[in-house]
Amino acid sequence: MGKSFVTSATITEKKMGEDNYGNEVLPYQYGCDILLENTTIEKAKDSSFPNDAYLIWYVVDGTQKMDLTRGTRSRIFDMYYDKYGPGSVQKIDFGYGRTNPKIWGYQAQPSKTKKRK
């Protein structure tokens, strides 16, 4: 009583980049961060990236693409599965970064020291 059921007639085809509820799939919702999107292996081999980044190969409309993404493997897979659908994720592999993730992207604050007399 009061329950509604979803039938195949009420399900509409979801748009690319949206989850099952029609919301846009955003990386921060999965705890992920896309560093390079639709990149090449040469650009991804830069060792200045953090060492916790993963390379992911996926297929969209018959075209194979590659991203460099931070996050756990399961969260990365979930994000790309929800964004591009079943069968899109081809491979997830370690990136080539060598920088400690704690200091990656860190910029030192300008010093505001006063001269002592």
C-alpha positions as a Markdown table, in Angstrom:
| # | Residue | x | y | z |
|---|---|---|---|---|
| 1 | Met | 0.0 | 0.0 | 0.0 |
| 2 | Gly | 1.5 | 3.3 | -1.0 |
| 3 | Lys | 4.5 | 1.6 | -2.8 |
| 4 | Ser | 5.2 | 2.5 | -6.4 |
| 5 | Phe | 6.9 | 0.1 | -8.7 |
| 6 | Val | 9.1 | 1.0 | -11.7 |
| 7 | Thr | 8.3 | -0.8 | -14.9 |
| 8 | Ser | 10.2 | -0.9 | -18.1 |
| 9 | Ala | 7.7 | 1.4 | -19.6 |
| 10 | Thr | 8.5 | 4.2 | -17.1 |
| 11 | Ile | 12.3 | 3.9 | -17.5 |
| 12 | Thr | 13.7 | 6.3 | -20.0 |
| 13 | Glu | 17.1 | 6.0 | -21.6 |
| 14 | Lys | 19.6 | 7.8 | -19.5 |
| 15 | Lys | 21.9 | 10.4 | -21.1 |
| 16 | Met | 25.6 | 10.1 | -21.2 |
| 17 | Gly | 27.2 | 11.2 | -18.0 |
| 18 | Glu | 24.1 | 10.8 | -15.8 |
| 19 | Asp | 23.4 | 8.2 | -13.2 |
| 20 | Asn | 20.3 | 6.1 | -12.9 |
| 21 | Tyr | 18.4 | 8.9 | -11.2 |
| 22 | Gly | 19.0 | 11.5 | -14.0 |
| 23 | Asn | 21.7 | 13.3 | -11.9 |
| 24 | Glu | 25.0 | 14.3 | -13.5 |
| 25 | Val | 27.9 | 12.0 | -12.4 |
| 26 | Leu | 30.5 | 14.2 | -10.6 |
| 27 | Pro | 33.9 | 12.8 | -9.5 |
| 28 | Tyr | 33.7 | 14.3 | -6.0 |
| 29 | Gln | 30.6 | 12.3 | -5.4 |
| 30 | Tyr | 32.7 | 9.1 | -5.7 |
| 31 | Gly | 35.8 | 10.5 | -3.8 |
| 32 | Cys | 37.7 | 10.7 | -7.1 |
| 33 | Asp | 39.6 | 13.3 | -8.9 |
| 34 | Ile | 40.2 | 13.3 | -12.7 |
| 35 | Leu | 43.7 | 14.7 | -13.3 |
| 36 | Leu | 43.9 | 14.2 | -17.1 |
| 37 | Glu | 40.8 | 13.5 | -19.2 |
| 38 | Asn | 40.9 | 11.9 | -22.7 |
| 39 | Thr | 44.7 | 12.0 | -22.7 |
| 40 | Thr | 47.6 | 10.1 | -24.3 |
| 41 | Ile | 50.0 | 7.6 | -22.6 |
| 42 | Glu | 52.9 | 10.1 | -23.2 |
| 43 | Lys | 51.2 | 12.8 | -21.2 |
| 44 | Ala | 50.2 | 10.3 | -18.5 |
| 45 | Lys | 53.8 | 9.1 | -18.0 |
| 46 | Asp | 54.8 | 12.4 | -16.4 |
| 47 | Ser | 56.3 | 11.4 | -13.0 |
| 48 | Ser | 55.2 | 14.6 | -11.4 |
| 49 | Phe | 51.7 | 13.2 | -10.8 |
| 50 | Pro | 50.9 | 11.6 | -7.5 |
| 51 | Asn | 51.7 | 7.9 | -7.1 |
| 52 | Asp | 48.1 | 7.0 | -6.1 |
| 53 | Ala | 46.7 | 7.9 | -9.6 |
| 54 | Tyr | 45.3 | 5.2 | -11.9 |
| 55 | Leu | 45.1 | 5.0 | -15.6 |
| 56 | Ile | 41.7 | 3.9 | -16.9 |
| 57 | Trp | 40.8 | 2.9 | -20.4 |
| 58 | Tyr | 37.1 | 3.1 | -21.4 |
| 59 | Val | 35.0 | 3.1 | -24.6 |
| 60 | Val | 32.5 | 5.7 | -25.5 |
| 61 | Asp | 30.6 | 5.5 | -28.7 |
| 62 | Gly | 33.1 | 3.0 | -30.1 |
| 63 | Thr | 36.1 | 5.2 | -29.3 |
| 64 | Gln | 38.7 | 4.2 | -26.8 |
| 65 | Lys | 39.7 | 6.9 | -24.4 |
| 66 | Met | 42.1 | 7.1 | -21.4 |
| 67 | Asp | 42.0 | 9.2 | -18.2 |
| 68 | Leu | 44.4 | 9.6 | -15.3 |
| 69 | Thr | 42.3 | 9.5 | -12.1 |
| 70 | Arg | 42.8 | 9.5 | -8.4 |
| 71 | Gly | 40.7 | 7.4 | -6.0 |
| 72 | Thr | 40.3 | 3.8 | -5.1 |
| 73 | Arg | 39.9 | 1.2 | -7.9 |
| 74 | Ser | 36.4 | 0.3 | -6.9 |
| 75 | Arg | 35.2 | 3.9 | -6.7 |
| 76 | Ile | 36.8 | 4.7 | -10.0 |
| 77 | Phe | 35.1 | 1.8 | -11.6 |
| 78 | Asp | 31.8 | 2.8 | -10.1 |
| 79 | Met | 32.1 | 6.3 | -11.4 |
| 80 | Tyr | 32.9 | 5.3 | -15.0 |
| 81 | Tyr | 30.3 | 2.6 | -14.9 |
| 82 | Asp | 27.6 | 5.0 | -13.8 |
| 83 | Lys | 28.8 | 7.7 | -16.2 |
| 84 | Tyr | 29.3 | 5.6 | -19.4 |
| 85 | Gly | 27.3 | 2.4 | -18.8 |
| 86 | Pro | 28.0 | -1.3 | -18.7 |
| 87 | Gly | 30.9 | -2.6 | -20.8 |
| 88 | Ser | 32.6 | 0.8 | -21.1 |
| 89 | Val | 35.4 | 0.2 | -18.6 |
| 90 | Gln | 38.2 | -1.8 | -20.4 |
| 91 | Lys | 41.2 | -1.6 | -18.0 |
| 92 | Ile | 42.4 | 0.1 | -14.8 |
| 93 | Asp | 46.1 | 0.2 | -14.2 |
| 94 | Phe | 48.6 | 2.0 | -12.0 |
| 95 | Gly | 49.8 | 5.4 | -13.2 |
| 96 | Tyr | 53.4 | 6.5 | -13.6 |
| 97 | Gly | 53.4 | 9.2 | -11.0 |
| 98 | Arg | 56.2 | 9.3 | -8.3 |
| 99 | Thr | 55.1 | 12.2 | -6.1 |
| 100 | Asn | 53.9 | 11.7 | -2.6 |
| 101 | Pro | 50.1 | 12.4 | -2.6 |
| 102 | Lys | 50.4 | 14.4 | 0.6 |
| 103 | Ile | 52.6 | 17.0 | -1.1 |
| 104 | Trp | 51.3 | 16.8 | -4.7 |
| 105 | Gly | 50.0 | 20.2 | -5.7 |
| 106 | Tyr | 51.2 | 21.9 | -2.6 |
| 107 | Gln | 52.4 | 25.5 | -3.0 |
| 108 | Ala | 54.4 | 27.1 | -0.2 |
| 109 | Gln | 52.8 | 30.1 | 1.4 |
| 110 | Pro | 54.7 | 33.4 | 0.9 |
| 111 | Ser | 56.7 | 34.1 | 4.0 |
| 112 | Lys | 55.4 | 37.0 | 6.1 |
| 113 | Thr | 58.3 | 37.3 | 8.5 |
| 114 | Lys | 59.0 | 40.6 | 10.1 |
| 115 | Lys | 62.5 | 41.8 | 10.8 |
| 116 | Arg | 63.4 | 41.7 | 14.4 |
| 117 | Lys | 65.2 | 44.6 | 16.0 |
